[in-house]
Amino acid sequence: MVAPAVDYLRIRALAAPVVLCIIVSQSGLLAQKKSVRPAIAILAAAVVNVTLDIVLIKWGGMGIRGAAIATVISQYLCFAALLPAYMIRTSPFLCLAK
């Protein structure tokens, strides 16, 4: 019972820094009253997560490891969707807008 939980946490730990970045970028955008991009990014990440869960767990036979991998991938994609919007509006050094 403990071994599957340890496997899950080891894989999920790979996304810990990204989760922190998601929280910061989402909070920054919400503070600027820009709520559409975070909502779309989180919704898209949830859809990707559910889809990958089905693919990896049911069809891939990966079990709990598949669930962890699906979650990590969806979190990286969520951050990739939030990062450009956050950089355009907040960073004076990485600003993509003129």
N, CA and C of each residue as an Amber inpcrd file, in Angstrom:
protein
   294
   0.8150000  -1.1950000   0.0000000   0.0000000   0.0000000   0.0000000
   0.8620000   1.2630000   0.0000000   2.0030000   1.2100000   0.6490000
   2.8770000   2.3790000   0.7060000   3.6770000   2.5430000  -0.5850000
   4.0700000   1.4600000  -1.2050000   4.8990000   1.5300000  -2.4140000
   4.2330000   2.3020000  -3.5560000   2.9530000   2.0640000  -3.8580000
   2.3250000   2.8660000  -4.9190000   2.2560000   4.3560000  -4.5740000
   2.0400000   4.6620000  -3.3190000   1.9920000   6.0680000  -2.9050000
   3.3570000   6.7280000  -3.0620000   4.4050000   6.0050000  -2.7530000
   5.7600000   6.5260000  -2.9130000   6.0650000   6.7430000  -4.3900000
   5.6700000   5.7950000  -5.2380000   5.8630000   5.9640000  -6.6830000
   5.1360000   7.2120000  -7.1790000   3.8960000   7.3780000  -6.7550000
   3.0950000   8.5270000  -7.1680000   3.7580000   9.8360000  -6.7360000
   4.1930000   9.9030000  -5.4980000   4.7990000  11.1360000  -4.9860000
   6.1410000  11.4330000  -5.6400000   6.9070000  10.4190000  -5.9580000
   8.1980000  10.6480000  -6.6340000   7.9900000  11.2610000  -8.0150000
   7.0050000  10.7650000  -8.7210000   6.7310000  11.3220000 -10.0510000
   6.1370000  12.7160000  -9.9310000   5.2040000  12.8910000  -9.0180000
   4.5620000  14.1950000  -8.8490000   5.5430000  15.2560000  -8.3480000
   6.5800000  14.8570000  -7.6490000   7.5750000  15.8060000  -7.1560000
   8.2990000  16.5030000  -8.2980000   8.3120000  15.8880000  -9.4680000
   8.9470000  16.5200000 -10.6290000   8.2280000  17.8030000 -11.0440000
   6.9780000  17.9210000 -10.6740000   6.2000000  19.1020000 -11.0510000
   6.0750000  20.1160000  -9.9180000   6.6960000  19.8770000  -8.7890000
   6.5530000  20.8000000  -7.6480000   6.9800000  22.2330000  -7.9770000
   8.1180000  22.4550000  -8.6310000   8.4830000  23.8330000  -8.9720000
   7.4980000  24.4770000  -9.9500000   6.9770000  23.6800000 -10.8650000
   6.0270000  24.2080000 -11.8450000   4.7140000  24.5870000 -11.1680000
   4.2920000  23.8030000 -10.2010000   3.0560000  24.1210000  -9.4780000
   3.2030000  25.4610000  -8.7660000   4.3410000  25.6960000  -8.1740000
   4.5900000  26.9860000  -7.5260000   4.5360000  28.1210000  -8.5510000
   5.1340000  27.9100000  -9.7040000   5.1060000  28.9300000 -10.7620000
   3.6920000  29.1630000 -11.2840000   2.8950000  28.1080000 -11.3670000
   1.5020000  28.2570000 -11.7900000   0.7460000  29.1160000 -10.7920000
   0.9420000  28.8560000  -9.5250000   0.2380000  29.6230000  -8.4950000
   0.6390000  31.0920000  -8.5510000   1.9240000  31.3540000  -8.6970000
   2.4110000  32.7360000  -8.7440000   1.8980000  33.4540000  -9.9870000
   2.0110000  32.8130000 -11.1510000   1.5750000  33.4810000 -12.3760000
   0.0640000  33.6600000 -12.4010000  -0.6700000  32.6750000 -11.9120000
  -2.1240000  32.8110000 -11.8540000  -2.5190000  33.9400000 -10.9020000
  -1.8860000  34.0040000  -9.7610000  -2.1900000  35.0660000  -8.8030000
  -1.8380000  36.4310000  -9.3660000  -0.7030000  36.5170000 -10.0490000
  -0.3090000  37.7900000 -10.6550000  -1.2970000  38.2530000 -11.7070000
  -1.7560000  37.3260000 -12.5370000  -2.7320000  37.6910000 -13.5610000
  -4.0810000  38.0630000 -12.9480000  -4.4900000  37.3300000 -11.9330000
  -5.7520000  37.6590000 -11.2710000  -5.6770000  39.0080000 -10.5660000
  -4.5200000  39.3380000 -10.0160000  -4.3510000  40.6390000  -9.3660000
  -4.4560000  41.7770000 -10.3730000  -4.1270000  41.4990000 -11.6210000
  -4.2300000  42.4980000 -12.6820000  -5.6050000  42.4630000 -13.3550000
  -6.5140000  41.7010000 -12.7660000  -7.8760000  41.5430000 -13.2860000
  -7.8910000  40.8990000 -14.6700000  -6.9630000  40.0010000 -14.8820000
  -6.8930000  39.2150000 -16.1170000  -7.2460000  37.7740000 -15.7600000
  -8.5120000  37.4520000 -15.7620000  -8.9370000  36.1370000 -15.2820000
  -9.2200000  35.1360000 -16.3910000  -9.3030000  35.5870000 -17.6370000
  -9.6640000  34.6710000 -18.7200000  -8.5500000  33.6680000 -18.9950000
  -7.3220000  34.1350000 -19.1480000  -6.1980000  33.2480000 -19.4710000
  -5.9970000  32.1850000 -18.3950000  -5.9850000  32.5330000 -17.1010000
  -5.8440000  31.4750000 -16.0890000  -6.9880000  30.4570000 -16.1280000
  -8.1940000  30.9320000 -16.3490000  -9.3320000  30.0090000 -16.3970000
  -9.2050000  29.0450000 -17.5690000  -8.8250000  29.5580000 -18.7320000
  -8.6670000  28.7080000 -19.9080000  -7.5090000  27.7280000 -19.7080000
  -6.4070000  28.2100000 -19.1450000  -5.2410000  27.3420000 -18.9310000
  -5.5660000  26.2030000 -17.9730000  -6.2790000  26.4960000 -16.9050000
  -6.6000000  25.4590000 -15.9230000  -7.6360000  24.4850000 -16.4870000
  -8.5870000  24.9990000 -17.2390000  -9.5610000  24.1220000 -17.8760000
  -8.8830000  23.1960000 -18.8870000  -7.9950000  23.7480000 -19.6930000
  -7.2680000  22.9310000 -20.6680000  -6.4020000  21.8820000 -19.9660000
  -5.7620000  22.2710000 -18.8750000  -4.9350000  21.3190000 -18.1270000
  -5.7880000  20.1890000 -17.5560000  -6.9780000  20.5110000 -17.0920000
  -7.8730000  19.4740000 -16.5610000  -8.3010000  18.5060000 -17.6530000
  -8.6040000  19.0370000 -18.8420000  -8.9970000  18.1700000 -19.9570000
  -7.8300000  17.2740000 -20.3700000  -6.6370000  17.8460000 -20.4440000
  -5.4460000  17.0490000 -20.7860000  -5.2020000  15.9820000 -19.7330000
  -5.3590000  16.3400000 -18.4690000  -5.1330000  15.3930000 -17.3850000
  -6.1030000  14.2180000 -17.4690000  -7.3720000  14.5000000 -17.6630000
  -8.3660000  13.4270000 -17.7360000  -8.1040000  12.5440000 -18.9570000
  -7.8020000  13.1700000 -20.0820000  -7.5270000  12.4040000 -21.2970000
  -6.3070000  11.5050000 -21.1280000  -5.2360000  12.0790000 -20.5870000
  -4.0310000  11.2660000 -20.3690000  -4.2440000  10.1980000 -19.3040000
  -5.0720000  10.4800000 -18.3100000  -5.4060000   9.4470000 -17.3200000
  -6.0330000   8.2410000 -18.0060000  -6.9910000   8.5030000 -18.8780000
  -7.6480000   7.3980000 -19.5860000  -6.6410000   6.6440000 -20.4460000
  -5.8290000   7.3860000 -21.1840000  -4.8720000   6.7490000 -22.0910000
  -3.8180000   5.9520000 -21.3240000  -3.2220000   6.5690000 -20.3120000
  -2.1140000   5.9140000 -19.6190000  -2.5520000   4.8330000 -18.6400000
  -3.6690000   5.0560000 -17.9660000  -4.1000000   4.0790000 -16.9620000
  -4.8240000   2.9100000 -17.6190000  -5.8360000   3.2370000 -18.4300000
  -6.6560000   2.1650000 -18.9930000  -5.9750000   1.4710000 -20.1640000
  -5.5340000   2.2470000 -21.1470000  -4.9780000   1.6430000 -22.3520000
  -3.4910000   1.3500000 -22.2190000  -2.7850000   2.1640000 -21.4360000
  -1.3540000   1.9510000 -21.2820000  -0.9980000   0.9830000 -20.1720000
  -1.9600000   0.6950000 -19.3090000  -1.7320000  -0.2430000 -18.2190000
  -0.7090000   0.2270000 -17.2000000  -0.5560000   1.5530000 -17.0430000
   0.4740000   2.0820000 -16.1440000  -0.0070000   2.2740000 -14.7120000
  -1.2910000   2.1860000 -14.4770000  -1.8140000   2.3040000 -13.1220000
  -1.5590000   3.6620000 -12.5080000  -1.1330000   3.6420000 -11.2530000
  -0.9420000   4.8880000 -10.5100000   0.2050000   5.7200000 -11.0770000
   1.1890000   5.0760000 -11.6520000   2.2750000   5.8220000 -12.3160000
   1.7330000   6.6220000 -13.4940000   0.8160000   6.0370000 -14.2340000
   0.1910000   6.7420000 -15.3440000  -0.5840000   7.9660000 -14.8860000
  -1.2600000   7.8420000 -13.7510000  -1.9950000   8.9880000 -13.2010000
  -1.0370000  10.1060000 -12.8120000   0.0740000   9.7510000 -12.2070000
   1.0530000  10.7620000 -11.8090000   1.6800000  11.4280000 -13.0210000
   2.0200000  10.6480000 -14.0350000   2.6200000  11.2050000 -15.2430000
   1.6360000  12.1280000 -15.9490000   0.3720000  11.7330000 -16.0230000
  -0.6480000  12.5710000 -16.6480000  -0.7810000  13.9070000 -15.9240000
  -0.7490000  13.8780000 -14.6130000  -0.8690000  15.1070000 -13.8360000
   0.3380000  16.0060000 -14.0540000   1.5290000  15.4330000 -14.0580000
   2.7420000  16.2200000 -14.2730000   2.7230000  16.8760000 -15.6540000
   2.3730000  16.1240000 -16.6670000   2.3210000  16.6750000 -18.0240000
   1.3050000  17.8080000 -18.1070000   0.1370000  17.6140000 -17.5200000
  -0.8850000  18.6620000 -17.5850000  -0.4560000  19.9130000 -16.8280000
   0.2900000  19.7590000 -15.7540000   0.7550000  20.9300000 -15.0190000
   1.8190000  21.6930000 -15.8030000   2.7070000  20.9890000 -16.4760000
   3.6870000  21.6740000 -17.3190000   3.0030000  22.4250000 -18.4570000
   1.9790000  21.8220000 -19.0560000   1.2460000  22.4900000 -20.1280000
   0.4890000  23.7130000 -19.6130000  -0.0510000  23.6140000 -18.4240000
  -0.7370000  24.7590000 -17.8200000   0.2380000  25.9130000 -17.6200000
   1.4170000  25.6130000 -17.1290000   2.4110000  26.6580000 -16.9370000
   2.8470000  27.2530000 -18.2690000   2.9970000  26.4070000 -19.2720000
   3.3790000  26.8970000 -20.6050000   2.3090000  27.8290000 -21.1720000
   1.0610000  27.5970000 -20.8370000  -0.0170000  28.4690000 -21.3090000
  -0.0650000  29.7810000 -20.5210000   0.2980000  29.7430000 -19.2490000
   0.2380000  30.9440000 -18.4150000   1.4680000  31.8350000 -18.5560000
   2.5970000  31.2510000 -18.8390000   3.8480000  32.0120000 -18.8440000
   3.8650000  33.1850000 -19.8250000   3.4680000  33.0080000 -21.0790000
   3.5150000  34.1610000 -21.9950000   2.6440000  35.3320000 -21.5340000
   1.4670000  35.0480000 -21.0480000   0.5790000  36.1200000 -20.5880000
   1.1770000  36.8260000 -19.3800000   1.7900000  36.0800000 -18.5100000
   2.3940000  36.6850000 -17.3210000   3.6180000  37.5090000 -17.6920000
   4.4490000  37.0120000 -18.6080000   5.6620000  37.7380000 -19.0010000
   5.3190000  39.0270000 -19.7470000   4.2930000  38.9920000 -20.5620000
   3.9210000  40.1710000 -21.3380000   3.5000000  41.3060000 -20.4160000
   2.8420000  40.9790000 -19.3390000   2.2480000  42.0120000 -18.5020000
   3.0730000  42.4250000 -17.2900000   4.0300000  41.6190000 -16.8780000
   4.6500000  41.9030000 -15.5860000   6.1540000  42.0850000 -15.5950000
   6.8750000  41.4120000 -16.4440000   8.3230000  41.3920000 -16.3310000
   8.9810000  42.4970000 -17.1570000   9.7110000  43.4030000 -16.5020000
  10.3860000  44.4430000 -17.2770000  11.5870000  43.8980000 -18.0540000
  12.1340000  42.7680000 -17.6310000  13.3120000  42.2100000 -18.2820000
  12.9500000  41.2120000 -19.3760000  11.8580000  40.4940000 -19.1710000
  11.4460000  39.4690000 -20.1250000  10.2140000  39.8850000 -20.9140000
   9.9110000  41.1440000 -20.8970000   8.6820000  41.6390000 -21.4960000
   8.6520000  41.3600000 -23.0000000   7.5660000  40.7520000 -23.4550000
   7.4000000  40.4440000 -24.8590000   6.6190000  41.5220000 -25.6010000
   5.9830000  42.4060000 -24.8460000   5.2050000  43.4950000 -25.4640000
   6.0210000  44.7770000 -25.4670000   5.7570000  45.6140000 -26.4560000
   6.4940000  46.8900000 -26.5320000   5.7070000  47.9820000 -25.8690000
